[in-house]
């Protein structure tokens, strides 16, 4: 892993020379990229831009966390507001939704880079992301976005270890994917239900759960937590039920298979 880290430092140093803006969610992947970029920027006397998308499909916490972390690292933090709901195709939530969404977001970011005379747009896609269904990766390639972690075959676990060694505050932060992943494909996206899901997940997290997904199938809300936290969730079930019932959820279930990323992709033809 030490060799990969050195290669990552070298690559980021070269990117910073040309000027970079980093798609920054405040997650561990983009935070590692930003940390190394800011260190290189200080040595080269170059500004480093961290750009966060404020959208209707990403958790509200992304903006709050990204502001904090970008400040810790000394980056210039910018927020681009994008309303994906203006795109009728994205609203239909097709199986290539991630491609459509990434294309929309990163077109904005490449335009930002151009307007600020920055040669490279960089994101935190890692090697593990290339092994699962991630149609958005195609959009990144089409727009010339640089993904150093994926290019150097750096896994999520390796990212976390590197981030921990650099004392990055979000080294252990769980992934916070697009809220549309909480609904089955081809179920039309509705801001009201997505907002309810976001608030329900935040409430459950406030009870001491790090990883929570509330997946909604018509009248059924399927809660995913890690297997070791299932008993704890049952112990807190009444307060969760009360909160979710007040929010309008009808049937509230615990998925005994436990949390797994991409559970809506099961049986999907890739």
Buried (B, 14 or more C-beta within 10 A) or exposed (E): EEEBBEBBEEBBBEBBBEBBBBBBBBBBBBBBBBBBBBBBBEEEEBBBBBBBBBBBBBBBBBBEBBBEBBEBBBBBBBEBEBEBBEBEEBBBBBBBBBBBBBBBBBBBBBEBBEEBEBBBBBBBBBBBBEEEBBBBBBBBEEBEBBBBBBEBEBBBEBBBBBBEEBEBBBBEBBEBBBBBBBBEBEBEBEEEBBBBBBBBBEBBBEBEBEBBBBBBBEEEBBBBBBEEBBEBBEEBEEEBEEBBEEBEBEEBEBBEEBBEBEBBBEEEEE
